[in-house]
Amino acid sequence: MDQVTQQGILKKFEIEQADVDRVRAVGPRLMLEINDHLAAFYEWMANHDEYQIFFANSPDRLNRVQAMQASYWRTFFEANLTSAWFEERKHVGAVHAHIDLPNDIYFAGVSFSAKSLIDRLRKLGETVENMDATVDSITKLIFLDSFVVIDEIARINREKIAAGSKALLEMSTPVTPIWEGILLLPLLGIIDSERTRDIMTKTLTKIGETRAKVFVLDISGVSAMDTAVANQLIKITKATQFMGCETIISGVSPTIAQTLVELGVNIGDVRTTATLRDSFELALRAAGVGLQTLGS
């Protein structure tokens, strides 16, 4: 996160130098209470399932995490809102994302901690100048802290989803040689523009590798089709022609045929069939394989 972005976030949370100064002023006194705060926090945590999952059978982990939290609150009250501060919070988010910590227990823990620390602050009474303003400053910093953590969790989860989608796309677009000179691609599910671009790339690559003469594109498993996707599939057939490969679109259902007509999609000279069997017969003839050869 660059300096400009950090300053923009601080502005959104209305964190000014006066807030930083107030947090720093009470920090040393609240850090004297931090062990009691952590004891209360884990007493509260023990009432939730997540405690059993992460700590019940691992005292060493519990001790390690408690020590890390004490250090975490120390940097919180030092309030040096530099890149290092933001990176430390992002690291916490990354750890939580790695262990799949539920958001509800995270926010519940933040709420408990905020109340615990502010209650301890108020007990200091008149010895704290501008009590209400100090409480407000600590609250703003806690909100900022939580945002950075959750934003990192969300970013990592988006990456996981993108990686999973990419892997699924790889598995769901198998361009397969089924006979010498013939390729088959059965499409299933929902086809969008991103997937059709992936189909284009893989198909043309496979044609180049195998020098295939016929490409059978079976769309019998496609659940829906719009103008953009239909036009993309037509573009795929045109591109294969440039590589000397004829495309046959198989599995054109009555519903899809009606949709293409209603959408005004021009399929030009693209060959289509209702069944995969019909496409195979056309493909074999186009590839120069006589049907009598198959029966011999």
N, C-alpha and C positions, 0 to 999 in steps of 0.2 A: 504494500500500500504506500503510494508516494505521499510527499508532504502536502501537496495540494488537496488530495483526497482526504487526508487526515484533518486538515483545517476545515474542509467543507463539512465533515461529519461533526466536528466539535461545534461548528456554527449551528447546525441543525439541532443539536441537543442543548444549545444555548449555554455551553460551558465556557465561562470567561475566566480570566486570571484570578478574579476574586473568589470564584468557586474553588479553584486549585489551592489558593492560599488558605481558605477555611478548612479544606480537607487535610492539608498538611499540618495545620495548627493543632488539630485534635488527634491526628494520627498516632503520635507516640503514646498518648494516654489510652487510646482504644487498643493499641497493640499490647498493652499490659493486661488487657482483658481477653486477648485472642484465644488463649488456651481454654478458658471457661466457655467462650463462645463455641469453639469447636467441640467441646464435650457436649454442650447442649445440642449442637447441630446433629451429632451422630446419635445422640439419644433419640432425637426426633426421627432421624433417618432409619433407625432400627425398627420403626413401626411400619416400614414400607417394604414391598417385595424386592425392590432394587437392592436394598441392603443385603438381603439373603443371597441374591444373585452375585453381587460383586465383592462382598466383604465377610460374610458369615464364616466361610471356611478358609479365610486367608488373613490371619492377623497381621502378617508382614505387609500385605498390600494395604491394609487399613492404616498401619503406622506410617507407611511411605506416603500415602495420599494425604494424611493429616499434616505431615511435615510440609508437603508441597502446598497445601492450602494456607498454612501459616505464612509461608514465603509469598504466596499469591496476595494475601491481604496486606502484607508489608509493602509490596510494590503498589498496591491499590492506594494506600494512605500516603505513600511518597508522591503519588500523582505526577510523576514525570511522564507526561503524555507524548512521548517520543515514539519513533518507529519501533523501538525495542518493546515499549509498553504494548503497542498494538500487536506486535508479533507474538508476544507471550500469550495474549488473549486468544489469538488465532490458533496457537498451539493447543490451548485447552479445548477449543472447538474441534480441532483435528482428532484429539484423543477421544472426545465424546462421540464423534462420528465413527471412529474406529471400533469402539465397543458398543455402538448402537444404543447409547443412553437415550431413553425416551425424553422427548421435550417436556412432557408434563412434570416429571420429577426434577428436571433441571430448573424449570421456572418456579416450581414449588420450593426448591432449595434456595433459589435466589430470594424469593419472598421471605422465607424464614430468616435467612441471613440478614436481610435488610432490616427486618423488624427487630431481630436480636441486637444488632449493632446500634440501631437508633435508640432502642430502649436503654442500652448501656450508656449511650451518649447523654440521654436526658437525665440519667441518675447523677451525672456530674454537676447538674444544676447550674447555679449562678456562676460557677467557675468557668463556664464556657460563654464567651462573648457571642452575641448574635446567634442564639441557639436555633431559632427557626430558620435563619438563612443557612446555617451550617447543615441542618437536617436536609434542607432543599439541595444543597450542593452535593452532599453524599448521595442523595437519591438520584440526582442527575448522573453522577458518575457510575452508579450501579446500573442504571439503564443503559448507559454507553457501553459499559463492560459487557453486559448481557447481549447487547446488539452485536458486538464484534464476534463474540463466541458463536451465537446462533447464525450469523451471516456466514461464518466459515463452515459450520455444519451444513448449511444449505448449499454452499458452493461444492463441497465434497460430495454431497448426495446427488447433486446435478451431474457431476462427473461420473459417479457410479451408474446413474441412469443412462447417461450418454454412452458409456462403455458397454453396458448391458444391451442397449438398443443396437449398437454397432455389431456386437457379437451375434445378436438375434438376426440381424440383417444378413450377416455372413452366412448363417446357417439356413436362412429362409430363401436364399437366392442361389440354389445349386445348378449351375449350367453344366449339364452332364452329357458326354458322348454316349449315344445309345446304339449307334451303328457307324461304320466307317463313313465319314463325311456328313454325319447327321448329329445335331445337338438338340437337347431337350431342356426346356426350363418350365417346370410346373409352378405357377404362382398361386399362393394361398393368402387368404385374409384380405386386409385393407391395403390398397396400393396408393401411395401418395407420391408427390413430385420428387421427394428425396430418394425414395426407393426406386422410382423409375430411372433416375440418374445413375444409381448404383447398378441397376440391371443393364443399362446401356454400356457402362464401363466394363462390367464383367463379361457381357456377351461378346463385345468386340474383341476383348483380350483373348477370350477362348477361341473365337473364330480365327484370330491370327495365329494362335498356338497350334490349332488342329487342322487349319485350312479346310474347315467344314464348308460344304456346299449348301446345306439346308439347316435352318434353325426353326424348330417347332416351339412356339410360345403358347403354352396351355393356360388359359385363363378361366377354366371351369371352376376353380376354387376361389375366384375373386368375388368378394361379397358385394362390392359396389364400385361404380366407376363414374367419374365426372368428365367434363370436357377436357380439362387440363391433363388428366391422366391418359385419357384416350388419345389425345394428340401426341403425348409423349411416347406412347406405345407405337403410334404410326411413325414417329421420328426414328424409333429403334429399327423398324423394318426398313426404312429408307437408308439408314446408316449401314445396315448389314448388306444391302444391295451394292453399296459402294465398294464393299470388300468381296464382292463376287459371291455372296451367300444369299439365298432366297429364304425369306421368313414366311412361315405358315402359322396363322393364329388359330389355335384350336380351342374348343370348348365354349364357343359363343352361344350363350344361352338365349332363349327368347327374350328374357328381361333385359339382358345387356344389349341385344340386337335392337330392341325397341328404344332403349336409352340412347344408343348411338344415333339412331335415326332422329329422335326428338332433339338431340343436341346438335344435329347438323354436322356430325363428324364425317369428313370425307376420307374414306379408307383407300381411295384410289385403286391401284391394281394389286392391293394386298390380298393374298389368298386366305380365306377363312373357312373353317369347318365347324360343324356342330359337335363332333366327337373326336376323341384322341385317335381312335382307330382310323377314321377317315384321314386324319392328318398324317399318320404313319404311312398309309398307302401312297398319299401324294409325295411325302418326303422320300420314300424309297424309289419311286419313279424318277423324281427330280435328281436323286443321287445316282441314278443309273443302275439300281438294283431291281432286277425283275422279280415279280411276285412268285414266278415259278421256281426261282432260285431258292426262295425261302422254304418252299415246300419240298425241295429235293433233299 
